Amino acid sequence: MNDTNPTQIHAPGEATGFIPAPGDKGKPITVIGTNSIRAGFDATCLQQALNARSAPGVTDLVLNPDAHAGYGAPVGWRRQPFWRM
């Protein structure tokens, strides 16, 4: 977390982290990348990830190391729709 990235990414592993789901409801967002990669995610990308995780039917969301802000949802994320569970 830094001044341009106010969302807290918890880092239980060297190259993995997570962001709690909005309102701590559901599975957290998985974040792949070392500390320096995680620090490079800007606030818009992380906010878009939180918004996407809150969308109906989204049960899992992973931010890959190349994730960046897109048009409404971050580029470099993968979701698991509920009908594939």
C-alpha positions in Angstrom: 0.0 0.0 0.0 1.2 3.5 -0.9 -0.1 7.0 -1.4 -1.3 6.2 -5.0 -2.6 2.8 -4.0 -4.8 3.1 -0.8 -6.2 -0.5 -1.1 -4.5 -2.8 1.3 -3.1 -5.9 -0.3 -2.3 -8.6 2.3 0.8 -10.6 1.4 0.9 -14.1 3.0 3.5 -15.3 0.4 6.4 -14.0 -1.5 4.6 -13.8 -4.8 0.9 -14.0 -3.7 -1.4 -11.7 -1.9 -5.1 -11.0 -1.5 -7.6 -8.2 -1.1 -10.6 -8.9 1.1 -13.9 -8.9 -0.8 -15.9 -5.8 -0.5 -17.7 -5.8 2.9 -15.7 -9.0 3.7 -18.5 -10.9 1.8 -17.2 -13.9 -0.2 -13.8 -15.0 -1.2 -11.0 -12.5 -1.4 -9.4 -11.3 -4.6 -6.2 -13.2 -5.3 -3.2 -11.1 -6.3 -0.3 -12.7 -8.1 3.1 -10.9 -8.0 6.0 -10.1 -5.8 5.9 -7.1 -3.5 7.4 -4.8 -6.2 4.8 -5.9 -8.7 1.9 -5.6 -6.2 3.2 -2.1 -5.3 2.8 -1.1 -9.0 -0.9 -1.7 -9.2 -2.5 1.8 -9.2 -5.6 2.7 -7.2 -7.9 2.7 -10.3 -6.9 -0.9 -11.2 -7.6 -2.1 -7.6 -10.9 -0.2 -7.4 -12.0 -1.8 -10.7 -11.0 -5.2 -9.3 -13.2 -4.6 -6.2 -16.0 -3.4 -8.4 -15.7 -6.5 -10.6 -15.6 -8.8 -7.6 -18.9 -7.3 -6.5 -20.6 -7.9 -9.8 -23.5 -10.5 -9.8 -22.2 -14.0 -10.5 -18.5 -13.4 -9.9 -17.3 -15.8 -7.2 -13.5 -15.7 -7.8 -11.2 -13.0 -9.1 -7.5 -13.1 -9.7 -5.3 -10.1 -10.5 -2.3 -11.2 -12.7 1.1 -9.4 -12.5 0.3 -7.4 -15.7 -3.1 -6.1 -14.4 -3.8 -2.5 -15.1 -6.9 -0.2 -15.3 -9.2 -0.9 -18.2 -12.6 0.4 -19.4 -14.7 -0.5 -16.3 -12.8 -3.6 -15.3 -9.0 -4.2 -14.9 -7.1 -5.8 -17.8 -5.2 -8.8 -16.6 -7.8 -10.3 -14.3 -9.6 -13.6 -14.5 -13.0 -14.4 -13.0 -14.7 -17.7 -12.3 -18.4 -17.4 -13.1 -20.8 -19.1 -10.7 -22.1 -21.5 -13.3 -18.7 -23.1 -13.7 -18.3 -24.0 -10.0 
